Amino acid sequence: MTGPQALPNILEITPYKGGEKLVDAHKLSSNENPLGCSPAAQAAVIEAAKHMELYPDGSAAALRDAIGAKYGIDAARIVCGSGSDEIFQLLGRAYLRPGDNIVQSQHGFLVYRLVAQQAGAETRSAPEKDLTSDVDAMLELVDEKTKMVFLANPNNPTGSYISYSEVKRLHEGLPENVLLVLDGAYAEYVRNNDYSAGMELAGEQANVLMTRTFSKIHGLAALRLGWAYGPESVIDALHRTRGPFNVSAVAQAAGIAALNDDAFQAKSADHNAAELVRVRDAVEKAGFKTYPSVGNFVLIEFPEAAGRTSAEADAFLRGRGVVIRNVNVYGLPTCLRASIGTSAQNDDLIAAIEAFAKS
Ligand SMILES: *Cc1c(COP(=O)(O)O)cnc(C)c1O
């Protein structure tokens, strides 16, 4: 007898693999905040733990109000999720069916493809220029079956971004029925004047949704918390699609506290800005190419020569207790992605790469 059979499109999915954790190693493989999280968020979690018998507020009203107040946006047009990951899943359920397609950039974040696969939809990936999203190439892939265009800006794992004027050009080139999803997971780290996460566009346009996460600058990846802001109709569809209590009370409380801790966010962003430059410079000095990054990680390219490859570098670094991320699944087999760690972790990463260069 054969047991229950999952749908063919589900069985085609390669499950997402998170960054590996090794005992006694520096985990620089998941772009987590090396400074931890806001002490105020920790205190809020302890407080919230006193009443875990109670169901959370399913609408996450206090958290949405806090987000609305912080960014000056309408709380009624925000939906919260169990990570921004869940927001993407909800989008797939609400907008995709078999035969549809989504458009993304060649080295776009892996989760978009998983969402499409779950719905039996096709993923169309547009070639990039210098590992940067190419608006014209993306627009070229849009057809009458396209339901959503996903843009991680900045993108993971490349670390690159496109300017706000380019984002607007992407939006202008899309039919009104195609939803542009702007994933701003790393928005808080970007200091370039021509960048915007797209809050304004999501506020004004009927087909733009911006997603954000508490997993990166807020250091709350363990709690699973993200949110989206956009047009009423899209937010309404996401509310209808989500589970009634999709965000835990503990996560909601921590999120509010984290959001209000500007000092922790500034400290995290400052640390990242300084250490990113230091790591990049040192890796380049050791003889390896790095790509410009505005995120909290850097993509390092290795030669294809024996003894110098990314796979050998990966193994060498692991041997020295430094775990960074293999990005084969992103179509970048010659590269590894290193998250920016604490200063001490970065010292060890740099020392390991220098030793590899001399090995
Ligand atoms: C880390 C990351 C996220 C955040 O995912 P969560 O589910 O909120 O933890 C979203 N998008 C990109 C591109 C990321 O790298």
The ligand as a Gaussian input file, in Angstrom:
#p B3LYP/6-31G(d) Opt

LIG

0 1
 C       17.012000      37.329000       6.208000
 C       16.134000      37.735000       5.099000
 C       14.772000      37.923000       5.310000
 C       14.158000      37.776000       6.675000
 O       13.438000      36.638000       6.808000
 P       12.598000      36.397000       8.158000
 O       11.661000      35.333000       7.770000
 O       11.921000      37.682000       8.473000
 O       13.572000      35.990000       9.204000
 C       13.979000      38.335000       4.262000
 N       14.515000      38.569000       3.050000
 C       15.824000      38.420000       2.808000
 C       16.358000      38.734000       1.460000
 C       16.669000      37.970000       3.823000
 O       17.960000      37.788000       3.580000

